[in-house]
Amino acid sequence: MPELPEVETTRRGLQGRLAGRRIATLTQRRPDLRFPLPPDLEQRLVGRRLLRFGRRAKYILGELDDGSTLLLHLGMSGRLLLDGPPAGRHEHLTFGFDDGAILRFVDPRRFGMLDLIPAAGLRDHPRLAGLGLEPLEASFDGPALGAVLAGRQSALKVALMDQRIVVGVGNIYASESLFLARLSPRRRAGWLKPAQLARLAAAIRSVLQDAIAAGGSSLRDYIQASGELGFYQDRFAVYGRADQPCFTCGQPIRKSLQANRATFMCPGCQR
């Protein structure tokens, strides 16, 4: 599933190409994705101008000129592709814009979603309520991370993947961040010292920022809105490198399962 860097990369592509553009046409080819699509979607969107694109967790937020918000989630295999040729039977929504731009919502598994939120309903929307800290905000630091982890007995990596604690740090970037912070993924989340929390918060921010600069990680379905692949997967320190030597100490990277997800760590560097 696309994680924060992939979603942020997509958001930036949409912002650069579509911000300020008016929706001229909308072709809807099915009534639902993961959930039913909003009723009368074409009538409600055609003629509206997209002012800007934001992000909350793994959701892309398109702010419209009537105050409503277009909420988009890519799910496991969703793609938002700008221009380019038609994408075939998995292209479920096609937006045309007043300057000729085309945006295609392509989703083979249909685990993505789209909703249209009235002006007053964004904060209380069930998909956004209860989400955790945004790791790219200036307020994300050791004390903030310590406050949301305090008292938690779960393993540290499992806690980092909980969207109610920190948003957008999925399996890949949790493993990479913990390696950079030199912390074992099996530590108890609520038992970190202030220096360790500061180190972890800085590592999460650094890994995410580097991944965004690389256009995200293209492992299976993800490509950028431009159609290009991300290349952060070429920089993984531990993820997907089981039994290969650690770049730092040379010990073999170890793979295990946590909460039914693959965890990668260096037993020599991470304590």
C-alpha positions in Angstrom: 0.0 0.0 0.0 1.3 3.5 -0.8 2.7 5.1 2.3 3.2 8.8 3.1 6.0 9.5 0.7 4.1 8.0 -2.2 0.9 9.9 -1.3 2.8 13.2 -0.8 4.6 12.7 -4.1 1.3 12.2 -5.8 -0.2 15.3 -4.1 2.7 17.4 -5.3 2.3 16.2 -8.8 -1.4 17.1 -8.7 -0.7 20.5 -7.1 1.8 21.5 -9.7 -0.4 20.5 -12.7 -4.0 20.9 -11.6 -4.2 23.6 -8.8 -6.4 26.4 -10.1 -7.9 24.4 -12.9 -11.6 23.9 -13.5 -13.2 20.4 -13.9 -14.7 20.4 -17.4 -15.8 16.7 -17.6 -16.0 13.6 -15.5 -16.5 10.1 -16.8 -17.6 7.6 -14.1 -17.5 4.0 -15.2 -18.8 2.2 -12.0 -20.8 3.1 -8.9 -18.2 2.2 -6.3 -14.6 1.6 -5.5 -14.0 0.3 -2.0 -17.1 2.2 -1.0 -20.0 3.6 -3.0 -19.1 6.8 -4.9 -21.0 9.9 -3.9 -24.4 10.3 -5.6 -24.6 12.7 -8.6 -20.8 13.0 -8.6 -20.6 14.4 -12.2 -23.2 17.1 -11.5 -21.6 18.1 -8.3 -18.0 18.4 -9.6 -18.2 19.6 -13.2 -17.7 23.3 -13.3 -15.9 23.4 -9.9 -12.4 24.8 -9.7 -9.7 22.9 -7.7 -8.0 25.5 -5.7 -5.2 23.4 -4.1 -4.3 19.9 -3.0 -3.5 19.0 0.6 -2.8 15.8 2.5 -3.8 14.3 5.8 -2.1 11.0 6.6 -2.5 8.9 3.4 -5.5 10.9 2.1 -5.2 13.5 -0.6 -7.5 16.5 -0.1 -8.6 18.5 -3.2 -10.1 21.9 -2.0 -12.9 23.1 -4.3 -14.0 26.6 -4.9 -17.4 26.1 -3.2 -15.7 25.1 0.1 -16.2 21.4 -0.3 -13.3 18.9 -0.4 -12.6 16.0 -2.7 -11.1 13.2 -0.5 -9.0 10.6 -2.3 -7.3 7.4 -1.0 -5.2 5.1 -3.3 -5.8 1.9 -1.3 -3.5 -0.9 -2.2 -3.2 -0.5 -6.0 -4.7 2.9 -6.8 -3.0 5.4 -9.1 -3.8 8.9 -10.0 -2.3 9.4 -13.4 -1.9 12.7 -15.2 -2.5 12.8 -19.0 -1.1 9.9 -20.9 -3.1 7.2 -22.7 -6.3 5.6 -21.4 -5.5 2.9 -18.8 -8.0 0.3 -19.8 -10.7 -1.5 -17.8 -9.3 -0.5 -14.4 -9.7 3.3 -15.2 -12.8 3.9 -13.1 -12.9 7.7 -13.1 -11.6 10.2 -15.7 -11.4 13.9 -15.0 -11.0 16.4 -17.8 -9.9 20.0 -17.0 -10.3 23.3 -18.7 -6.7 23.4 -20.0 -6.9 20.0 -21.5 -5.3 18.1 -18.7 -6.6 14.6 -17.9 -6.6 12.9 -14.5 -7.2 9.1 -14.4 -8.1 7.2 -11.3 -6.9 3.7 -12.0 -7.4 1.0 -9.4 -7.3 -2.7 -10.3 -8.2 -4.0 -6.8 -10.7 -1.3 -6.1 -9.5 -0.7 -2.5 -9.2 3.0 -3.1 -11.9 5.5 -2.3 -13.3 8.9 -3.3 -15.6 11.1 -1.3 -17.0 14.6 -1.6 -17.1 16.3 1.8 -19.2 19.5 2.4 -17.5 22.6 3.6 -18.4 22.1 7.3 -17.7 18.3 7.5 -14.0 17.9 6.9 -12.8 17.9 10.5 -15.4 15.4 11.6 -15.2 13.0 8.6 -14.9 9.4 9.9 -11.8 8.8 7.7 -9.9 11.7 9.2 -11.1 11.8 12.8 -8.8 10.2 15.3 -5.6 10.3 13.1 -2.3 10.7 14.8 0.7 13.0 14.5 1.9 14.2 11.1 5.6 13.3 11.0 6.5 16.1 8.6 5.0 18.9 10.7 7.4 21.2 12.6 5.8 20.1 15.9 6.8 16.5 15.4 9.7 15.9 17.7 10.9 13.7 20.6 8.5 15.1 23.3 5.5 14.9 20.9 6.3 11.3 20.0 6.9 10.4 23.6 3.5 11.8 24.6 1.6 9.5 22.2 3.8 6.5 22.9 3.6 6.9 26.7 2.5 3.7 28.5 2.2 1.6 25.4 3.3 -2.0 25.8 3.2 -2.9 22.1 6.4 -3.4 20.1 7.8 -0.1 18.8 7.5 -0.9 15.1 3.8 -2.0 15.5 3.1 1.3 17.4 4.7 3.4 14.6 2.4 1.7 12.0 -0.7 2.6 14.1 -2.3 5.5 12.3 -3.8 6.7 15.5 -0.3 7.4 16.8 1.7 8.5 13.8 0.3 8.7 10.3 1.8 7.5 7.1 4.7 5.5 8.5 3.9 2.1 7.1 5.9 -1.1 7.0 8.7 0.0 4.7 9.5 3.3 6.4 9.1 2.1 9.9 11.8 -0.5 9.3 14.1 2.1 7.6 13.5 4.7 10.4 14.2 2.3 13.2 17.5 1.3 11.5 18.5 4.9 11.2 17.6 5.5 14.8 19.5 2.4 15.9 16.5 1.1 17.8 15.1 -2.5 17.8 11.6 -2.9 16.3 10.8 -5.2 19.2 11.4 -2.6 22.0 8.4 -1.7 24.1 7.0 1.5 22.6 6.4 3.3 25.9 9.8 2.6 27.3 12.0 4.9 25.2 14.2 7.5 26.9 14.1 11.2 25.8 17.3 10.9 23.7 16.0 7.8 22.0 12.7 9.5 21.2 14.5 12.5 19.8 16.6 10.3 17.6 13.6 8.3 16.4 11.6 11.4 15.5 14.5 12.8 13.6 15.0 9.5 11.8 11.4 9.2 10.8 11.4 12.7 9.4 14.7 12.2 7.5 13.6 8.9 6.0 10.3 10.3 4.8 11.8 13.4 3.4 14.5 11.4 1.5 11.8 9.1 0.1 9.7 12.0 -1.1 12.8 13.5 -2.8 13.2 10.1 -4.6 9.6 10.0 -5.7 8.6 7.3 -3.3 9.2 3.5 -3.5 8.0 1.5 -6.6 7.7 -2.1 -5.5 4.5 -3.3 -7.0 1.7 -1.0 -8.2 2.9 2.5 -7.3 4.0 5.0 -9.9 4.0 8.8 -9.7 1.2 10.9 -11.1 3.5 11.6 -14.1 3.8 7.9 -14.8 7.4 7.7 -13.6 8.7 5.2 -11.1 9.9 6.2 -7.7 13.4 5.0 -6.8 13.8 5.1 -3.1 13.7 1.3 -3.1 17.3 1.5 -4.5 18.3 3.1 -1.2 16.8 0.7 1.3 19.2 0.0 4.2 17.3 -3.0 5.6 13.8 -3.4 4.0 13.8 -6.4 1.7 17.5 -7.2 2.4 17.1 -10.3 4.5 20.4 -12.2 4.9 22.4 -9.5 3.1 25.2 -7.7 5.0 24.4 -4.5 6.8 26.0 -1.5 5.1 27.2 -0.3 8.5 28.5 -3.3 10.4 28.4 -6.2 8.0 26.1 -8.5 10.0 23.3 -10.2 8.0 20.0 -8.4 8.0 17.4 -10.4 9.9 13.8 -10.8 8.8 10.9 -11.6 11.1 7.1 -11.1 11.4 5.4 -8.5 13.6 1.6 -8.2 13.4 1.7 -10.4 10.3 4.0 -7.9 8.5 7.7 -8.5 7.5 10.2 -6.7 9.7 13.8 -6.2 8.7 16.5 -5.1 11.1 20.2 -5.3 11.8 20.9 -7.2 15.0 24.3 -5.5 15.3 23.2 -1.9 14.9 19.7 -1.9 16.4 19.3 -2.4 20.2 
